[in-house]
Amino acid sequence: MGWGGDGRAWVWRRRLFAWEEESVRECVVLLSNIVLQDTVQDSWKWLLDPAHGYSVKSLYHYIIDSGKIADRSQVHDVWCKYIPLKVLVMVWRLLCNRLPTKQNLVQRGILLPTDGMCVAGCDDMESATHLFLHCTTFSDLWSNVLSWLGNYSVPPGELRHHFIQFTKMAGLPRSSHLFFTVIWFATVWVIWKERNNCVF
């Protein structure tokens, strides 16, 4: 039915961007064990409410009832109307550890373990935390940004904490939080774009 590696289901009208090619590879892996048949009717099933299907109400109740306070605060902090949507989605994926870093691609079996090293050549596994906070090539941008802002701090070792610390700098008025949020998003976006330029 065209779902094979070179089947007609994977033919595109235009050339794919690098991030789209990664998504296609992930999709191919997900669909590799699926058997499609002409005689069977396919349908979507919403596991939270199989009888009635998807609804915003059922998803809302799941989020509220799951008790994941950190995830809810993440929603409120990340989605900002002053940030372009593609940057918001990238940051959301970053904080959920869903970016196609080499470590994630190795864990999904897309790359070999020997191919998981950082693109900067620093001999460490390319995880999101390493890339954005600890890589000597890319993370130096944070110290430059802080120097430009006239603020110095010790960066935490976890991305979520770094986001909170940077965007809500202690001692500064609440009105400045949006300003620092925009700067944090822009810095993360620049690091990710530079990383992709090194890869491709």
RATACOR-V940552 format. One line per field, one symbol per residue. psi: psi as a letter, one per 40 degrees, with the letter a starting at -180 (. if undefined). Layout:
# RATACOR-V940552
psi=???
This chain:
# RATACOR-V940552
psi=eeeidfieefhidihiidddddddddddddedehhhidehhiiihhddgddeaiidddddddddeeegddddddddddhheehidddddddddddefeigiddddddeediideeeiieefefihgiddddddehdddedddddddddefhhihhiehdddddddddfhieiideeddddddddddddddddddddddd.
